[in-house]
Amino acid sequence: MRGLSLYRLFIAVALALFCLANTTSAQNDGGNSQDSTEVTSAQTTRTTSSSTSRRTSAQTEQATNKDNTDENTEDDQGELPNDTDLGDDEKSENNHTDDDGNEITQSFDESYEETGLPQLITLTTPDLNTVPTPMFVIGEDVVIGWKFNSDTLRPPSKVSICGKFPKGSGKSINQAAICDWDIAVNISGTLRNYTWDTVTVGAPGIAFSEDTGYSMYIYDSDSGPKNYTPGAGKVIPLQFIFNMYNSRYGLTNNGVPLGYNPVSSATNAAVHLWTVVGAIFLGAIGVLM
């Protein structure tokens, strides 16, 4: 019985020591885990602080560079003027009409003069797209029509038209001259067509002849027929080639030859027909005999 009691006491002491050992081990593990967590938290805090500091420094540097760039740009360019800062000498106003005859008022900035493009005169009658080289009849009226490009901000106030004989024709008094005769001089810039009378308007003392290679110029009277750099918003001269010929078939407006008599023509045709029939009949009789 005593031996059994000692055995039970030994078992109880062993269990107590085992429990004490487990409790101590758990406490040590908890302490180590807490220490590790504190170390990790401290490292994370230091990393976050370092990153924030670096971003703040970079942003500050970018802002400083931007301010310096803006200051340099302002120093180089200076203050840019707006429309209200332009004086009367820097702006001009021009009035012209569109293709429908409506008056258009547009503002033209003279500072555009150096970089802007000149505009074009387009021939509308005759149409060069349909007939690249028109043919005009000597001794008849010739209608010439034109228009200005829609971007023509400074249209001509006066228009002139002139002509040049073909090279090698021997009719040009001055070969170096741009034109040999004037067709129209300083007509209104609002006009879009002009009728040239080839009988009364030409080179003094020199008649037109059938030939190819005549030249015609339509231009701004203030710029001249050979000024291809008139300035922004103005038109450059229009030059085109045409031929002239004599009409050998006098037509009325209905396309019937002058002096044509359909009755007499029909009678003459009948006479000619009976003449042919009679000749054939006589020939046949002669063969039979």
Secondary structure, DSSP 8 states (H G I E B T S, - for coil): -HHHHHHHHHHHHHHHHHHHHHHHHHHHHHHHHHHHHHHHHHHHHHHHHHHHHHHHHHHHHHHHHHHHHHHHHHHHH-----GGG--TTTEEEEEEE-TTS-EEEEEEEGGGGTT---B-EEEEETTTTT-SS-EEETTSEEEEEEEE-TT-SS--SEEEEEEE--TTSS--S-TTSS-SEEEEEEEETT--EEEEETTTSSSTT----SEEEEEEEEEETTT-TT-S---TTSB--EEEEEEEE--SS-B-TTS-BTT--HHHHHHHHHHHHHHHHHHHHHHHHHHH-
